Structures are given as structure tokens and as C-alpha cells.
Amino acid sequence: MFTRDGRLNIKRTEYRTDPRPLDTECDCSACTRFTRAYIRHLFVSDEILGLRLLSLHNVHFLLSLARNARQAILNGDLDNWSRDWLARYRSASPLAV
């Protein structure tokens, strides 16, 4: 799944008891209502709800990203915005660990 700090593999054991939302800065219903531990449980148990929640989050993330990019274009600041966004996304990716 996508986060502002890079991709996250929800199947990793470290999320088994993680009480945080998928993305702490996201306001989608998956992030505001469910923990990483619960969504991981659903995902590794092959429950369809786990896939739906991850899809809901990812679509929300991409729409939010597009909204922010559009605003940066309107502000005439796309180069700075994209450089800053990509630097954050690439520097802290949990999958790189």
C-alpha cells in the first residue's frame, strides 16, 4: 500500500500488533477506523475486507496526491512540490528496510 513515506507491506510480522492507522496523515475511512494490526490480520487470513480496505486507502491516497499536484500547478510551484514529495517518499520507504 502507499503512504506519504513510501510503500508499506502490510503482511510483515512487525504490523501484527501495530495500533497505528495505515497512514497517520490519511483521512480515508480505512485509516480512521482500522489499525494496521487488524488490516494485516484480514489480509493474511485471506478475508476480502482486507483487500477492499487496502484498495480504498490506495485510491484515496492517489486522489489526494493528484489534488495536491493540481494545487501545486495552480500555484506555479510544481517543481518544488514534486521534488519535496519524491524526496520524502523515497527516503523513508518501509520496504527499503
N, C-alpha and C positions, 0 to 999 in steps of 0.2 A: 504494500500500500504506500501511498505518497504522503509525505509530511513536508513541512517547510524546511526541515533539516535533512532531507534526503529520504530514500526509501526505507521501509521497515518491513522485516519478515516476521509476521505475526506468529508463525509456527515455532519460533525459537523458544527454548525452555525458559529463558530468563523472563518471559512475559507470563509465565504460568500463574504467578501471584501478583502481578503488577496492577495496582489500583488506579493507575492514571488512565485518562482517555487515550484514544488512538493518537490524537494530535492535540496538545494542550491549547493551541491557538485556534482550533477549529470550532465552529458553532453548529455543525451538522447534527442531526438527531442521533447518529451513531456515537459521536464523540460526547455529546451532552448527556446521554442516557446509559451508556455501557462502558465497562472497563476493558482494558487490554486483556486482562485475565479471562473475562467472560467471553469475549470475542475469540480469543485463542482457543478456549475450550470448544466453542461451537465449530470453529474451523477444523481442528484436529479430530473432532467427533463426526466429521462429515455432515453436519447439520446445515441445511440450506440457508438458514438465517445468517450464519457466519459469512457466507459468500455475499448475501444481499447487503449486509451491513458494511462490508468492505467496499462493495460496489457503490453503495450510497455515499460513503465517505469520499471515495476516489472521484466520483462525478462532481460532488460538491467542491472538492479541492480544485479540480481543473476549471470549473466555472468561476471560482473565486480568483484563481490565477489569471484567467482571461479578463475578468473585470478589472483587476489591478493593472494589468498590462494596458488595457484600453485607457484607463485613467492616466497612466504614465505617458501614453501617446498624446492625449489631450493636453497634458501639462507640458509637453515638449521635453520630457525627461526620460525617454525610453532607454537610452544608452546607459545612464546611471542606474536606473531601476533594474534593468536586466543584468548588469554587471554585479550589483549588490545581491540580487536574488540568486543568481547562479553561484556566486561565491559561498553564500550561506548553504545552499542546497548541496553543494559538492563537499564542503569542508567538514560537515558533521554527520555524514551519512552513516546510520547504524549498520548498514550492510557492509560497509568498508572495514568494520572492526573484525 
